[in-house]
């Protein structure tokens, strides 16, 4: 038994570099795993907090035309506690260049804020009633070198309309900006 013990110590002494390298690889692996699990936990908690704070809806349905009556009919379906309707429309941004950009406009009743999918105002203020003012996503503002107070010309139903950017906001349903589910990248 003593002979095996001495042989083991001799092997460790002869290959000390290999053993130290193995120990460091194990330590680095444990640190990476621990840090990534903490990051994942924090991201999931942040997502859950954001969705709770903004009352993110559990489901969505797209209706065509003027569906005010259909919205109240959907409320009668068992299991639906709350329902709200909004107008959502994709419009083109008018630019002198050949670049084809679009915006997704979502209606917002500033007098009666929505109970579901509430926006979080990042900067600026809410649009005034019956004014040509809009809120845009902060990432869109930065990507297009725009500032609060700038004017944005949109082509809506064949007409050019100017809107003033009065603030930036985020909505829980538009965290990852995509035109449709078929588009992989924004």
Steps between C-alpha positions, in 0.01 A plus 500: 500500500782740586664420166184602309479819701860594413445408136192726486689793650786445254251499206338821621841667547616394150179626334418797720432726199233267362323478836507878548363549147215255572417680823489838319278360222257364760500831691442703181219266397328532838538880497360525147205274584424691820523843339284400201236348726491825702470704178215278378318530831534881495379523139196284573420708809539827305273367224238389749514834685467698175206290381331528841555878520357554151219242534609301196204318343493120496369483145436702186252485216501700177166625367438673167277799433335683789462230765359699795197267524716189463722606789206507739389158366846356574463610864218246536731203430559298820848549643551852367521740793594820319514606138601820322513606139738731319563607146832375360620613158828474310593819314796610290740773602544762231868562425675666209735202472413164348499336843170325569416532870178435681345561839233308686253747646299392803212712626521638851213658691676749727175588680438134599834318524481130411478241775688247283832548320572831667783705358799610703591857418880522476539868406281793403125515556182335375348634178239772538139429415418555129858604420733356236743367762651154547709297739768278350727224624831627644696259277326638189580854614871418535523291182354780288689787667177666611434721801196596699323783321603379153238460232433167331309480171287187463308376199159396627233382254675679214542832680806657660449599861751668731531386860710651776698261720408595858643203686641151505321203651511123516210260478522140624384353170763681293822421687652324197410704193387288206258585224339156517564152639656404164779757539793365698692825532364852564 
